[in-house]
């Protein structure tokens, strides 16, 4: 039995025919839609490497069945930058060495974008670490990650102020 779904991925509508209802969003993104930035880490929802935004909320794509997301809006790491202009979270990760090997970085960045959008980032590094606790970094770049999230929160708030003035 086949299932036809429609998703908006990084601003582009994609109609997909699924031959198997067990296809995860992660596998759909990586294997069928050529979006390899979302990483397959544990494939059990424990590491956060596969974090994407679905309708603005942070989701472990390895645990989400694609067939259940018909009509959803999905944002992956590939959809954050606007041309050559990095998203403020991406720029902050570079400025604060928020990565080492880089494998977890796409999931960390997507989780940080979600955390900031939820209004839960704040300026307290402990609060940020708690909010990002679903994303593991085997290289232990947590200090740089927390600094990057703090900086990106400030940058985005300043951009919002300029836009509303």
C-alpha positions as CSV (number, residue, x, y, z in Angstrom):
1,X,0.0,0.0,0.0
2,X,1.3,3.5,-0.9
3,X,0.8,6.7,0.9
4,X,0.9,10.2,-0.7
5,X,2.0,13.0,1.5
6,X,2.8,16.7,1.0
7,X,5.4,18.5,3.0
8,X,6.8,22.0,2.9
9,X,10.5,21.5,3.4
10,X,12.7,24.6,3.8
11,X,10.0,26.6,2.1
12,X,9.4,24.3,-0.9
13,X,6.4,22.1,-1.2
14,X,7.3,18.5,-1.8
15,X,4.9,15.8,-2.8
16,X,6.1,12.4,-1.8
17,X,4.9,8.9,-2.5
18,X,5.8,6.5,0.4
19,X,5.7,2.8,-0.3
20,X,6.2,1.9,3.3
21,X,4.4,3.6,6.3
22,X,7.4,2.9,8.5
23,X,9.7,5.4,6.7
24,X,11.0,8.0,9.2
25,X,11.3,11.6,8.5
26,X,15.1,11.3,8.9
27,X,15.3,8.6,6.2
28,X,13.0,10.5,3.9
29,X,15.1,13.7,4.2
30,X,18.5,11.9,3.8
31,X,17.7,9.1,1.3
32,X,14.9,10.4,-0.8
33,X,15.1,14.2,-0.7
34,X,18.9,14.6,-0.8
35,X,19.1,16.6,2.4
36,X,22.0,14.9,4.2
37,X,22.6,17.7,6.7
38,X,20.3,16.0,9.2
39,X,22.5,13.3,10.8
40,X,21.7,9.8,11.8
41,X,23.3,9.3,15.2
42,X,21.7,6.7,17.5
43,X,18.5,6.3,15.4
44,X,16.7,5.9,18.8
45,X,15.9,9.5,19.8
46,X,18.6,9.7,22.4
47,X,21.3,11.8,20.8
48,X,19.6,14.7,19.0
49,X,21.8,14.6,15.9
50,X,18.6,14.3,13.8
51,X,16.8,17.3,15.2
52,X,14.7,19.3,12.8
53,X,11.9,21.8,13.2
54,X,8.4,20.5,12.3
55,X,5.8,23.3,12.4
56,X,8.3,25.3,14.4
57,X,8.8,22.7,17.1
58,X,12.0,20.7,17.7
59,X,11.6,17.0,16.7
60,X,13.9,14.0,16.6
61,X,13.3,13.1,13.0
62,X,14.5,9.5,13.6
63,X,11.3,9.0,15.7
64,X,8.9,10.7,13.4
65,X,7.1,8.6,10.8
66,X,6.9,10.6,7.6
67,X,3.4,9.4,6.9
68,X,2.1,11.2,10.0
69,X,3.4,14.6,8.9
70,X,1.2,15.2,5.8
71,X,0.8,19.0,5.5
72,X,3.6,19.8,7.9
73,X,6.3,22.5,7.5
74,X,9.8,21.1,8.0
75,X,12.9,23.1,8.4
76,X,16.3,21.4,8.2
77,X,19.8,22.8,8.6
78,X,19.9,23.3,4.8
79,X,17.0,25.7,5.2
80,X,18.5,28.1,7.7
81,X,20.9,30.3,5.8
82,X,19.6,32.8,3.2
83,X,22.1,32.4,0.4
84,X,25.5,33.3,1.7
85,X,24.0,34.9,4.8
86,X,24.2,32.5,7.7
87,X,21.4,32.3,10.3
88,X,22.4,34.1,13.5
89,X,22.7,30.7,15.3
90,X,25.0,29.3,12.6
91,X,27.2,32.4,12.8
92,X,27.3,32.3,16.6
93,X,28.4,28.6,16.5
94,X,31.3,29.6,14.3
95,X,32.2,32.6,16.4
96,X,32.2,30.6,19.7
97,X,33.6,27.3,18.6
98,X,30.3,25.6,19.3
99,X,31.6,22.4,17.6
100,X,34.6,20.2,17.3
101,X,34.1,17.2,15.0
102,X,30.9,18.7,13.7
103,X,28.7,15.6,13.5
104,X,26.2,16.8,16.1
105,X,26.3,20.4,14.9
106,X,23.3,20.4,12.6
107,X,21.1,18.9,15.3
108,X,22.6,21.3,17.9
109,X,21.9,24.3,15.7
110,X,18.3,23.2,14.9
111,X,17.7,22.6,18.6
112,X,19.1,26.0,19.5
113,X,16.9,27.7,16.9
114,X,13.9,26.0,18.4
115,X,14.9,26.8,21.9
116,X,15.3,30.5,21.1
117,X,12.0,30.6,19.2
118,X,10.3,29.0,22.1
119,X,11.5,31.8,24.3
120,X,13.3,29.4,26.6
121,X,16.9,30.2,25.9
122,X,17.4,33.2,28.1
123,X,20.9,34.3,29.1
124,X,21.7,31.7,31.8
125,X,24.1,29.1,30.5
126,X,22.7,26.4,32.9
127,X,19.2,27.1,31.5
128,X,20.5,26.8,28.0
129,X,22.3,23.5,28.8
130,X,19.1,22.2,30.3
131,X,17.1,23.3,27.3
132,X,19.6,21.6,25.0
133,X,20.0,18.5,27.1
134,X,18.4,16.3,24.4
135,X,21.4,17.0,22.1
136,X,24.6,15.2,22.9
137,X,28.1,16.2,21.8
138,X,30.7,13.4,22.1
139,X,33.4,16.0,21.8
140,X,32.0,17.9,24.8
141,X,31.8,21.3,23.1
142,X,29.1,22.3,25.5
143,X,30.7,25.5,26.8
144,X,31.0,26.9,23.2
145,X,27.5,25.7,22.4
146,X,26.0,27.5,25.4
147,X,28.0,30.7,24.6
148,X,26.8,30.5,20.9
149,X,23.1,30.2,22.0
150,X,23.5,33.2,24.4
151,X,25.1,35.2,21.6
152,X,22.5,34.2,19.0
153,X,19.7,35.1,21.4
154,X,21.2,38.6,21.8
155,X,21.7,38.9,18.0
156,X,18.2,37.8,17.2
157,X,16.7,40.1,19.8
158,X,18.7,43.1,18.4
159,X,17.5,42.2,14.9
160,X,13.9,42.0,16.1
161,X,14.2,45.4,17.8
162,X,15.7,47.0,14.6
163,X,12.9,45.5,12.5
164,X,10.2,46.8,14.7
165,X,11.6,50.3,15.0
